[in-house]
Each structure stands twice: as structure tokens, then as C-alpha cells.
């Protein structure tokens, strides 16, 4: 697909103009056992920020002690937007330290209930078009473990209003989510330093 042009014969006869088709909201899923699912999602979020999109990041199954390099970067970008109007607004939430709207610490609540609370808030924001670009990081795990209902998630995402882009990351994405997505990428591990007994390191894993 050179220069973002669809392959010949793939343009549907849907009555839409090229511009209308191009500007449809995208649901992307990054799944598979390989490294780089979240990294790729945050790269997309960086592009969205540069376009002035309001960015909301929601990290599921993340410990409060888990330091993510992208989080610090997007915090600075959010502050830059507030100070100068450059880029877009940024919100970043981690379930493991308590969703900011519940003000509960992850150690004080059941993780399944916390994940469900997180999805309820995200669903509300989607209905109100709060953000233009969403990253639901490691959201496939609450779906896989039954903490959040897959069918409900698919329905909400399919019927979200406006032009809200959503990227979901994590292994073992359920088939219903894959079927609903516009863009699905499976990360396949070929080699990893941990295979040779090397631990994660700064600048690579975080």
C-alpha cells in the first residue's frame, strides 16, 4: 500500500466520496505474542497529538510502580498543549494506581471491578465524544478473563459517534473484537533478548 493508496479493486461501492471514506473513525487492534504492541499504539497516539487530537490513554492491568517511558513524554506534551496550544490535550490513567475518577487505589479494590469501572467510564466518554484518540492498553486481558463483557464492548465501539479513533492492545484479542476492527496487527516474536536470559533494560522495555 504505497503512499497510503488502497490496492486496486479494494475500493467499495458504498456511495461515499474518497474524503468521506478517508475520514471514517478507525478501530485498531494490536495483538499477538511479540513485543511492540503498546509501543506501536503510542506511536499512533503521537501522530494524533501532532494533529491536535485530544488523546486519552487508559492502561489496564498496570501497577502504579510500573514506569512507562511514554507516560512521561505524553505528560510533557500535555503540558505543552496547555501552555501554548501546540498539539492536543492529553489524559493518562492507570488502573493499578486507581482510576482518577474513582480515587481508589488498586490494592484496595477487586481488580475485576476496577477494570469494569474503567470500561464504564471509557464508554461514557465515547458516548460524549470526550477524546478524539483513545489508547486502551492491555485491554484484551480484562476481556479474555471475563472482567468486561466482549459483546458490550464491541457494540459500544461499533456505535461510537463522531470521528473517534480507538486502539486496543494486548495478547489473545477475542475474535469478536478482531472482526469488528478496521485495522488488526499481530506482533509475532522471532527473537527476544529474554530468550538468552537477558532482563529488560532502560530505553528498550521502559
C-alpha positions as a LaTeX table, in Angstrom:
\begin{tabular}{lrrr}
\hline
Residue & $x$ (\AA) & $y$ (\AA) & $z$ (\AA) \\
\hline
Unk1 & 0.00 & 0.00 & 0.00 \\
Unk2 & 2.49 & 2.68 & $-1.16$ \\
Unk3 & 1.79 & 6.25 & $-0.03$ \\
Unk4 & $-1.40$ & 5.14 & 1.72 \\
Unk5 & $-3.22$ & 4.29 & $-1.51$ \\
Unk6 & $-5.56$ & 1.26 & $-1.40$ \\
Unk7 & $-4.76$ & $-1.65$ & $-3.69$ \\
Unk8 & $-6.61$ & $-1.84$ & $-6.99$ \\
Unk9 & $-10.07$ & $-3.36$ & $-6.72$ \\
Unk10 & $-10.41$ & $-2.78$ & $-2.96$ \\
Unk11 & $-12.45$ & 0.46 & $-3.04$ \\
Unk12 & $-16.03$ & $-0.46$ & $-2.07$ \\
Unk13 & $-19.11$ & 0.79 & $-3.86$ \\
Unk14 & $-20.59$ & 2.34 & $-0.72$ \\
Unk15 & $-21.73$ & 5.67 & $-2.10$ \\
Unk16 & $-19.10$ & 7.58 & $-0.10$ \\
Unk17 & $-16.63$ & 10.06 & $-1.51$ \\
Unk18 & $-12.90$ & 9.48 & $-1.13$ \\
Unk19 & $-12.78$ & 12.17 & 1.58 \\
Unk20 & $-15.71$ & 10.68 & 3.48 \\
Unk21 & $-14.18$ & 7.21 & 3.38 \\
Unk22 & $-10.78$ & 8.52 & 4.45 \\
Unk23 & $-12.23$ & 10.34 & 7.45 \\
Unk24 & $-14.10$ & 7.39 & 8.92 \\
Unk25 & $-13.10$ & 6.54 & 12.51 \\
Unk26 & $-10.66$ & 3.66 & 12.92 \\
Unk27 & $-10.76$ & 0.81 & 15.44 \\
Unk28 & $-7.31$ & $-0.78$ & 15.59 \\
Unk29 & $-6.19$ & $-3.88$ & 17.49 \\
Unk30 & $-2.55$ & $-4.73$ & 18.20 \\
Unk31 & $-2.31$ & $-8.31$ & 19.41 \\
Unk32 & $-0.02$ & $-11.36$ & 19.31 \\
Unk33 & 2.88 & $-12.67$ & 21.43 \\
Unk34 & 5.54 & $-10.34$ & 20.06 \\
Unk35 & 6.95 & $-7.18$ & 21.59 \\
Unk36 & 5.83 & $-3.74$ & 20.42 \\
Unk37 & 2.02 & $-3.73$ & 20.67 \\
Unk38 & 1.81 & $-0.82$ & 23.12 \\
Unk39 & 4.78 & 0.93 & 21.57 \\
Unk40 & 3.05 & 0.98 & 18.19 \\
Unk41 & $-0.16$ & 2.28 & 19.78 \\
Unk42 & 1.70 & 5.12 & 21.48 \\
Unk43 & 3.35 & 5.95 & 18.17 \\
Unk44 & $-0.10$ & 6.36 & 16.65 \\
Unk45 & $-1.11$ & 8.49 & 19.64 \\
Unk46 & 1.91 & 10.72 & 19.00 \\
Unk47 & 0.72 & 11.28 & 15.43 \\
Unk48 & $-2.77$ & 12.04 & 16.74 \\
Unk49 & $-1.37$ & 14.56 & 19.25 \\
Unk50 & 0.58 & 16.26 & 16.45 \\
Unk51 & $-2.68$ & 16.67 & 14.53 \\
Unk52 & $-4.21$ & 18.44 & 17.52 \\
Unk53 & $-6.38$ & 15.48 & 18.58 \\
Unk54 & $-7.42$ & 15.16 & 22.23 \\
Unk55 & $-5.68$ & 11.95 & 23.42 \\
Unk56 & $-6.91$ & 9.66 & 26.21 \\
Unk57 & $-4.73$ & 6.75 & 27.37 \\
Unk58 & $-6.21$ & 4.09 & 29.64 \\
Unk59 & $-3.83$ & 1.41 & 30.85 \\
Unk60 & $-5.38$ & $-1.78$ & 32.20 \\
Unk61 & $-3.51$ & $-4.27$ & 34.41 \\
Unk62 & $-0.75$ & $-1.74$ & 35.10 \\
Unk63 & 0.88 & $-1.43$ & 38.51 \\
Unk64 & 1.32 & 2.03 & 40.00 \\
Unk65 & 5.02 & 1.16 & 40.28 \\
Unk66 & 5.30 & 0.27 & 36.60 \\
Unk67 & 7.15 & 3.15 & 34.98 \\
Unk68 & 6.31 & 3.69 & 31.33 \\
Unk69 & 8.58 & 5.98 & 29.33 \\
Unk70 & 5.79 & 7.12 & 27.03 \\
Unk71 & 3.76 & 8.31 & 30.02 \\
Unk72 & 6.41 & 10.87 & 30.98 \\
Unk73 & 6.67 & 12.03 & 27.38 \\
Unk74 & 2.94 & 12.49 & 26.92 \\
Unk75 & 2.72 & 14.33 & 30.23 \\
Unk76 & 5.19 & 16.88 & 28.86 \\
Unk77 & 3.26 & 17.07 & 25.59 \\
Unk78 & 0.04 & 17.68 & 27.51 \\
Unk79 & 1.70 & 20.48 & 29.46 \\
Unk80 & 3.00 & 21.96 & 26.20 \\
Unk81 & $-0.53$ & 21.98 & 24.82 \\
Unk82 & $-1.87$ & 23.71 & 27.92 \\
Unk83 & 0.88 & 26.34 & 27.77 \\
Unk84 & 0.96 & 27.08 & 24.05 \\
Unk85 & $-1.91$ & 25.30 & 22.31 \\
Unk86 & 0.53 & 23.09 & 20.41 \\
Unk87 & $-0.75$ & 19.60 & 19.65 \\
Unk88 & $-3.67$ & 18.21 & 21.61 \\
Unk89 & $-4.77$ & 17.71 & 25.20 \\
Unk90 & $-3.60$ & 14.52 & 26.94 \\
Unk91 & $-5.06$ & 12.41 & 29.75 \\
Unk92 & $-3.27$ & 9.30 & 31.07 \\
Unk93 & $-4.83$ & 6.84 & 33.51 \\
Unk94 & $-3.52$ & 3.59 & 35.03 \\
Unk95 & $-5.87$ & 1.10 & 36.67 \\
Unk96 & $-3.16$ & $-0.11$ & 39.04 \\
Unk97 & $-2.96$ & 3.21 & 40.85 \\
Unk98 & $-6.70$ & 3.79 & 40.85 \\
Unk99 & $-8.68$ & 5.39 & 38.06 \\
Unk100 & $-8.61$ & 9.13 & 38.65 \\
Unk101 & $-12.41$ & 9.38 & 38.59 \\
Unk102 & $-12.83$ & 6.80 & 41.41 \\
Unk103 & $-9.84$ & 7.89 & 43.50 \\
Unk104 & $-9.36$ & 4.31 & 44.68 \\
Unk105 & $-6.01$ & 2.57 & 44.96 \\
Unk106 & $-5.67$ & $-0.66$ & 43.03 \\
Unk107 & $-4.71$ & $-2.59$ & 46.18 \\
Unk108 & $-7.99$ & $-1.64$ & 47.87 \\
Unk109 & $-10.42$ & $-2.85$ & 45.23 \\
Unk110 & $-11.03$ & $-6.00$ & 43.30 \\
Unk111 & $-9.15$ & $-5.83$ & 40.01 \\
Unk112 & $-12.09$ & $-7.14$ & 38.00 \\
Unk113 & $-14.38$ & $-4.47$ & 39.44 \\
Unk114 & $-11.75$ & $-1.82$ & 38.75 \\
Unk115 & $-11.47$ & $-2.92$ & 35.13 \\
Unk116 & $-15.26$ & $-2.84$ & 34.78 \\
Unk117 & $-15.32$ & 0.66 & 36.29 \\
Unk118 & $-12.66$ & 1.72 & 33.81 \\
Unk119 & $-14.63$ & 0.43 & 30.85 \\
Unk120 & $-17.81$ & 2.11 & 32.13 \\
Unk121 & $-16.00$ & 5.45 & 32.20 \\
Unk122 & $-14.48$ & 4.92 & 28.77 \\
Unk123 & $-17.91$ & 4.01 & 27.39 \\
Unk124 & $-19.31$ & 7.22 & 28.82 \\
Unk125 & $-16.51$ & 9.26 & 27.28 \\
Unk126 & $-17.08$ & 7.62 & 23.91 \\
Unk127 & $-20.79$ & 8.48 & 24.04 \\
Unk128 & $-19.91$ & 12.10 & 24.87 \\
Unk129 & $-17.05$ & 12.27 & 22.32 \\
Unk130 & $-14.64$ & 13.35 & 25.06 \\
Unk131 & $-11.46$ & 12.41 & 23.18 \\
Unk132 & $-10.57$ & 12.10 & 19.52 \\
Unk133 & $-7.99$ & 9.34 & 20.04 \\
Unk134 & $-8.10$ & 6.55 & 22.63 \\
Unk135 & $-5.46$ & 4.01 & 23.62 \\
Unk136 & $-6.89$ & 1.10 & 25.63 \\
Unk137 & $-3.61$ & $-0.51$ & 26.61 \\
Unk138 & $-3.69$ & $-4.22$ & 27.58 \\
Unk139 & $-7.47$ & $-4.13$ & 27.37 \\
Unk140 & $-7.59$ & $-7.59$ & 25.79 \\
Unk141 & $-6.77$ & $-9.16$ & 29.16 \\
Unk142 & $-9.90$ & $-7.98$ & 31.03 \\
Unk143 & $-11.87$ & $-9.20$ & 28.00 \\
Unk144 & $-10.12$ & $-12.58$ & 27.99 \\
Unk145 & $-10.56$ & $-13.03$ & 31.76 \\
Unk146 & $-14.26$ & $-12.14$ & 31.62 \\
Unk147 & $-13.88$ & $-8.96$ & 33.68 \\
Unk148 & $-15.55$ & $-6.94$ & 30.91 \\
Unk149 & $-18.20$ & $-8.26$ & 28.51 \\
Unk150 & $-16.82$ & $-8.58$ & 24.98 \\
Unk151 & $-20.17$ & $-8.22$ & 23.24 \\
Unk152 & $-20.91$ & $-4.99$ & 25.10 \\
Unk153 & $-17.50$ & $-3.58$ & 24.18 \\
Unk154 & $-17.95$ & $-4.46$ & 20.51 \\
Unk155 & $-21.42$ & $-2.88$ & 20.44 \\
Unk156 & $-20.22$ & 0.35 & 22.06 \\
Unk157 & $-17.22$ & 0.60 & 19.76 \\
Unk158 & $-19.23$ & $-0.10$ & 16.61 \\
Unk159 & $-21.82$ & 2.51 & 17.52 \\
Unk160 & $-19.50$ & 5.22 & 18.87 \\
Unk161 & $-20.47$ & 8.64 & 17.50 \\
Unk162 & $-18.36$ & 11.15 & 15.64 \\
Unk163 & $-14.80$ & 10.53 & 14.49 \\
Unk164 & $-13.19$ & 8.86 & 17.50 \\
Unk165 & $-10.23$ & 6.58 & 16.82 \\
Unk166 & $-9.60$ & 3.69 & 19.25 \\
Unk167 & $-6.51$ & 1.48 & 19.53 \\
Unk168 & $-6.62$ & $-1.62$ & 21.75 \\
Unk169 & $-3.52$ & $-3.63$ & 22.68 \\
Unk170 & $-2.79$ & $-6.97$ & 24.30 \\
Unk171 & $-2.36$ & $-10.65$ & 23.58 \\
Unk172 & $-5.17$ & $-13.04$ & 22.68 \\
Unk173 & $-7.63$ & $-10.48$ & 21.36 \\
Unk174 & $-11.09$ & $-12.09$ & 21.21 \\
Unk175 & $-12.34$ & $-12.95$ & 17.74 \\
Unk176 & $-15.39$ & $-10.70$ & 18.07 \\
Unk177 & $-13.10$ & $-7.71$ & 18.63 \\
Unk178 & $-10.90$ & $-8.67$ & 15.70 \\
Unk179 & $-13.97$ & $-8.99$ & 13.48 \\
Unk180 & $-15.18$ & $-5.51$ & 14.49 \\
Unk181 & $-11.80$ & $-3.82$ & 13.97 \\
Unk182 & $-10.74$ & $-1.92$ & 10.86 \\
Unk183 & $-7.02$ & $-2.49$ & 11.43 \\
Unk184 & $-5.56$ & $-5.59$ & 13.08 \\
Unk185 & $-1.84$ & $-6.17$ & 13.52 \\
Unk186 & $-0.42$ & $-9.35$ & 15.05 \\
Unk187 & 3.04 & $-9.00$ & 16.56 \\
Unk188 & 4.94 & $-12.28$ & 16.08 \\
Unk189 & 8.07 & $-12.92$ & 18.10 \\
Unk190 & 11.05 & $-14.16$ & 16.11 \\
Unk191 & 13.76 & $-13.45$ & 18.69 \\
Unk192 & 13.89 & $-11.67$ & 22.03 \\
Unk193 & 16.84 & $-10.90$ & 24.35 \\
Unk194 & 14.99 & $-12.62$ & 27.21 \\
Unk195 & 15.32 & $-15.89$ & 25.26 \\
Unk196 & 19.03 & $-15.61$ & 26.03 \\
Unk197 & 18.44 & $-14.84$ & 29.71 \\
Unk198 & 18.77 & $-11.06$ & 29.41 \\
Unk199 & 16.49 & $-8.93$ & 31.56 \\
Unk200 & 14.57 & $-5.92$ & 30.30 \\
Unk201 & 16.55 & $-2.69$ & 30.17 \\
Unk202 & 16.06 & 1.04 & 30.21 \\
Unk203 & 15.24 & 2.60 & 26.87 \\
Unk204 & 14.02 & $-0.70$ & 25.47 \\
Unk205 & 11.34 & $-2.07$ & 27.81 \\
Unk206 & 10.60 & 1.19 & 29.63 \\
\hline
\end{tabular}
